[in-house]
Amino acid sequence: MSNELRVLTEPDWKAWLDALEWAFGGLHDAPEEQQLWRDLLDFDRSFGLWDGDRPVGTFGTLAMEVTVPGGTALAAAGVTTVSVAATHRRRGVLRSMMRRALDTYRESGEPLAILTASEPAIYGRFGFGAATQSLAADIEIHRVGLDLPAGVDDIALSVAEPAAVAGRCEELYARLARTRPGMFPRQPGWERLPLLDPPQDRAGASEQRYVLAERDGELAGYARYALKPEWEAAGAKGTVIVRDLEAADPAAYGALLRYLSGIDLMSTLSLANRPVDDAFLHMVSDVRRARTRVQDRLYLRPMDVGAALAGRTYATEVDVVLDVSDASCPWNEGRWRLSGGPKGAVCEPTADAADLALPVAALGAAYLGGTSLAALAAAGRVEELRPGALARAATAFTSPLAPWMPHGF
Ligand SMILES: CC(=O)SCCNC(=O)CCNC(=O)[C@H](O)C(C)(C)COP(=O)(O)OP(=O)(O)OC[C@H]1O[C@@H](n2cnc3c(N)ncnc32)[C@H](O)[C@@H]1OP(=O)(O)O
């Protein structure tokens, strides 16, 4: 039988999805989740590798945006639903699908491609670098005090059914998504994502609820959470599971944190995916008992080095020639002069001598300001060719807020 790489079509959907779910270990998403991905996937840029009448490889694309330093949202091809059947693994199936996708993204013109990886070791070879991290915490709420900011008592809290308030929360999310690099200003359709709460994924926790934080009737923050009850001989030791927490100001954040830490019969406040510089770190009395863990989250690769680097702003004035290597997207290879600062930047090919040399995955890791070019240089991933250039470029690439992608895709 011959293998054929073809674009995803509606008639192929069921077999394609089956192949995907089996490659993930027999995962069976709820029907509403399957329908969401079916509606969001860009079928024209999603592929299946068919062995006869059977899909043995799946590769999906989502049309996304990412907020970059400076507050602009740049178009990004979101790589998702990647899988290869166990019968066909390590024969280059992923490589062939990635090749097709990268060429397609070049044609469609997004400056960036992004993904969240099942395993960190897979995508570096295709030029993706870990650009954001996420912070998880299990706060021992009976041993950790809160030092809350002024104004928390001006915030009114109310608990609501998700369907009744998700629209208002989504409006607030859309505003906040422009304020931190790495966030994804969700396009229409994505508002269904936070509402997914299939019973089979709850692992003993309750249905989810929203708690709203309002000031004078205006929404200033919200959290989406569930409760997981648990009992031992000495009594209750439940967990508050926070799926989402967005706040427009410190008082709203503090009021939500106080509420979530004060629910009776609960001992742990579990935060699954927060920015690494999240405000709670500075509100708790004992950060060690917050039991924090950091993990790689969003992987990013510039699809078009010039457009990507010109699309963000820089913390300080910068004028640097980067010598970029990019085996997967050779159109990015070579020297680029980046000149810019806090108001904007230009980035164009140049014949001038290079100041720094780096692979495109290192540029992807540094792009949102979450990984220092100097730290990458310390690991040998960036080479300084002109003394002083590294410190200046590393400073210019930083972001005041740590980049963060609040959910997977
Ligand atoms: C964005 C997302 O959707 S993340 C989800 C990814 N999917 C999964 O984790 C589901 C389970 N795993 C799979 O389906 C497959 O193993 C895949 C998709 C990860 C890899 O597919 P394959 O067809 O086996 O990969 P392929 O043969 O093209 O390998 C290309 C290269 O990646 C390497 N590679 C592939 N998978 C892995 C891995 N899991 N860890 C480390 N390296 C890997 C190969 O060794 C090869 O390296 P080389 O070019 O140096 O020789």
The ligand as an SDF file (V2000), in Angstrom:
LIG
                    3D

 51 53  0  0  0  0  0  0  0  0999 V2000
    1.4120   19.8920   18.9920 C   0  0  0  0  0  0  0  0  0  0  0  0
    0.9710   18.4760   19.3540 C   0  0  0  0  0  0  0  0  0  0  0  0
   -0.0320   18.0200   18.8820 O   0  0  0  0  0  0  0  0  0  0  0  0
    1.8990   17.6030   20.5100 S   0  0  0  0  0  0  0  0  0  0  0  0
    1.3510   15.9320   20.3630 C   0  0  0  0  0  0  0  0  0  0  0  0
    2.3560   14.9940   19.7210 C   0  0  0  0  0  0  0  0  0  0  0  0
    1.7530   13.6640   19.6580 N   0  0  0  0  0  0  0  0  0  0  0  0
    1.9360   12.6890   20.5940 C   0  0  0  0  0  0  0  0  0  0  0  0
    2.6850   12.8470   21.5630 O   0  0  0  0  0  0  0  0  0  0  0  0
    1.1580   11.4020   20.3890 C   0  0  0  0  0  0  0  0  0  0  0  0
    2.0470   10.1580   20.5440 C   0  0  0  0  0  0  0  0  0  0  0  0
    3.2570   10.2170   19.7020 N   0  0  0  0  0  0  0  0  0  0  0  0
    3.1880   10.1740   18.3420 C   0  0  0  0  0  0  0  0  0  0  0  0
    2.1130   10.1560   17.7740 O   0  0  0  0  0  0  0  0  0  0  0  0
    4.4880   10.1580   17.5620 C   0  0  0  0  0  0  0  0  0  0  0  0
    5.4420    9.4570   18.2920 O   0  0  0  0  0  0  0  0  0  0  0  0
    5.0650   11.5650   17.2150 C   0  0  0  0  0  0  0  0  0  0  0  0
    4.0080   12.3720   16.4730 C   0  0  0  0  0  0  0  0  0  0  0  0
    5.4670   12.3170   18.4900 C   0  0  0  0  0  0  0  0  0  0  0  0
    6.3320   11.3990   16.3690 C   0  0  0  0  0  0  0  0  0  0  0  0
    5.9750   10.8530   15.0990 O   0  0  0  0  0  0  0  0  0  0  0  0
    7.0170   10.0120   14.2100 P   0  0  0  0  0  0  0  0  0  0  0  0
    6.4130    9.8500   12.8620 O   0  0  0  0  0  0  0  0  0  0  0  0
    7.4570    8.8160   14.9440 O   0  0  0  0  0  0  0  0  0  0  0  0
    8.2260   11.0370   14.1000 O   0  0  0  0  0  0  0  0  0  0  0  0
    9.3320   11.0290   12.9310 P   0  0  0  0  0  0  0  0  0  0  0  0
    9.6620    9.6180   12.5730 O   0  0  0  0  0  0  0  0  0  0  0  0
    8.9340   11.9270   11.8210 O   0  0  0  0  0  0  0  0  0  0  0  0
   10.5550   11.6550   13.7260 O   0  0  0  0  0  0  0  0  0  0  0  0
   11.2210   12.8400   13.3450 C   0  0  0  0  0  0  0  0  0  0  0  0
   12.3240   13.0650   14.3450 C   0  0  0  0  0  0  0  0  0  0  0  0
   11.7600   13.3010   15.6440 O   0  0  0  0  0  0  0  0  0  0  0  0
   12.2670   12.3490   16.5840 C   0  0  0  0  0  0  0  0  0  0  0  0
   11.1760   12.0550   17.5060 N   0  0  0  0  0  0  0  0  0  0  0  0
    9.9340   11.6440   17.1740 C   0  0  0  0  0  0  0  0  0  0  0  0
    9.1820   11.5010   18.2790 N   0  0  0  0  0  0  0  0  0  0  0  0
    9.9640   11.8210   19.3200 C   0  0  0  0  0  0  0  0  0  0  0  0
    9.7310   11.8590   20.7280 C   0  0  0  0  0  0  0  0  0  0  0  0
    8.5570   11.5080   21.2590 N   0  0  0  0  0  0  0  0  0  0  0  0
   10.7630   12.2620   21.5170 N   0  0  0  0  0  0  0  0  0  0  0  0
   11.9550   12.6030   20.9770 C   0  0  0  0  0  0  0  0  0  0  0  0
   12.2130   12.5830   19.6480 N   0  0  0  0  0  0  0  0  0  0  0  0
   11.2180   12.1970   18.8400 C   0  0  0  0  0  0  0  0  0  0  0  0
   12.6920   11.1710   15.7520 C   0  0  0  0  0  0  0  0  0  0  0  0
   13.6310   10.3980   16.4310 O   0  0  0  0  0  0  0  0  0  0  0  0
   13.2360   11.8530   14.5300 C   0  0  0  0  0  0  0  0  0  0  0  0
   14.5130   12.3800   14.8590 O   0  0  0  0  0  0  0  0  0  0  0  0
   15.6740   12.5530   13.7290 P   0  0  0  0  0  0  0  0  0  0  0  0
   15.1040   13.4600   12.6990 O   0  0  0  0  0  0  0  0  0  0  0  0
   16.8000   13.1140   14.4970 O   0  0  0  0  0  0  0  0  0  0  0  0
   15.8920   11.1580   13.2100 O   0  0  0  0  0  0  0  0  0  0  0  0
  1  2  1  0
  2  3  2  0
  2  4  1  0
  4  5  1  0
  5  6  1  0
  6  7  1  0
  7  8  1  0
  8  9  2  0
  8 10  1  0
 10 11  1  0
 11 12  1  0
 12 13  1  0
 13 14  2  0
 13 15  1  0
 15 16  1  0
 15 17  1  0
 17 18  1  0
 17 19  1  0
 17 20  1  0
 20 21  1  0
 21 22  1  0
 22 23  2  0
 22 24  1  0
 22 25  1  0
 25 26  1  0
 26 27  2  0
 26 28  1  0
 26 29  1  0
 29 30  1  0
 30 31  1  0
 31 32  1  0
 31 46  1  0
 32 33  1  0
 33 34  1  0
 33 44  1  0
 34 35  1  0
 34 43  1  0
 35 36  2  0
 36 37  1  0
 37 38  1  0
 37 43  2  0
 38 39  1  0
 38 40  2  0
 40 41  1  0
 41 42  2  0
 42 43  1  0
 44 45  1  0
 44 46  1  0
 46 47  1  0
 47 48  1  0
 48 49  2  0
 48 50  1  0
 48 51  1  0
M  END
$$$$
